[in-house]
């Protein structure tokens, strides 16, 4: 059985928001820097932001053009040095 075919112990969870649950208030975020890179057919947007909780890097992968799927990865600024170190190790391993 493929792992994503296993039933969840939490029951069925829709990816759509529950209309009966209260919406979370929008958190004000300041954009500090944005970089966009295109790698083959994927577009990555790296955005350094800041909010009341601190600074973080949001990496957004856009698949399938302007209206395609988006995947996000958020890294708190406290983990950026370690992320850079590990990414450097991955780049070195890919060169071998």
C-alpha positions in Angstrom: 0.0 0.0 0.0 1.3 3.5 -0.9 1.7 5.7 2.2 -0.8 8.3 1.0 -3.4 5.6 0.6 -3.4 4.7 4.2 -6.4 6.0 6.2 -5.5 8.8 8.6 -6.1 8.2 12.3 -7.6 11.6 12.4 -10.3 10.8 9.8 -10.9 12.6 6.5 -9.4 16.1 6.3 -10.3 18.4 3.5 -7.8 20.9 2.3 -10.6 23.5 2.0 -11.2 25.8 5.0 -14.1 24.8 7.3 -16.8 27.6 6.8 -17.9 27.1 10.4 -14.5 27.7 12.0 -13.4 31.3 12.8 -10.9 32.7 10.4 -7.5 33.6 11.8 -6.7 37.3 11.6 -4.2 38.3 8.9 -0.7 38.9 10.3 0.9 42.0 9.0 4.2 41.1 7.2 6.9 43.5 5.9 8.8 42.3 2.8 12.5 42.9 3.2 13.9 41.3 0.0 12.5 39.3 -2.9 14.4 37.2 -5.5 12.9 35.1 -8.2 14.7 32.2 -10.0 13.6 30.0 -12.9 14.9 26.5 -13.0 13.7 24.4 -15.9 9.9 24.6 -15.8 9.7 25.7 -12.1 9.7 29.2 -10.7 11.0 29.8 -7.2 10.3 33.0 -5.3 12.5 33.6 -2.2 11.0 36.3 0.1 12.6 37.5 3.3 9.8 38.9 5.5 9.3 40.2 9.0 6.3 40.1 11.2 5.6 40.5 15.0 7.1 37.0 15.6 10.4 37.8 13.8 12.1 37.4 10.4 11.6 34.4 8.1 12.4 33.2 4.6 9.4 32.0 2.5 10.4 29.9 -0.5 7.5 29.5 -2.9 7.6 27.0 -5.7 5.1 27.7 -8.6 4.3 24.7 -10.8 2.3 24.9 -14.0 2.4 28.6 -14.9 0.7 31.6 -13.3 -2.4 29.7 -12.2 -0.7 26.5 -11.2 -0.1 24.9 -7.8 2.0 26.7 -5.2 4.1 25.0 -2.5 5.6 27.0 0.4 8.4 26.4 2.7 9.0 28.8 5.6 12.3 28.9 7.5 12.6 31.1 10.6 15.7 33.4 10.4 17.2 31.5 13.4 17.6 28.5 11.1 18.9 30.2 8.0 22.6 29.6 8.8 22.1 25.9 9.3 19.9 25.7 6.2 22.7 27.4 4.2 25.3 25.0 5.6 23.2 21.9 4.7 22.3 23.3 1.3 26.1 23.9 0.6 26.7 20.2 1.6 24.0 19.1 -0.8 25.5 21.2 -3.7 28.9 19.6 -3.0 27.3 16.1 -3.0 25.5 16.8 -6.3 28.8 17.8 -8.0 30.3 14.3 -7.3 
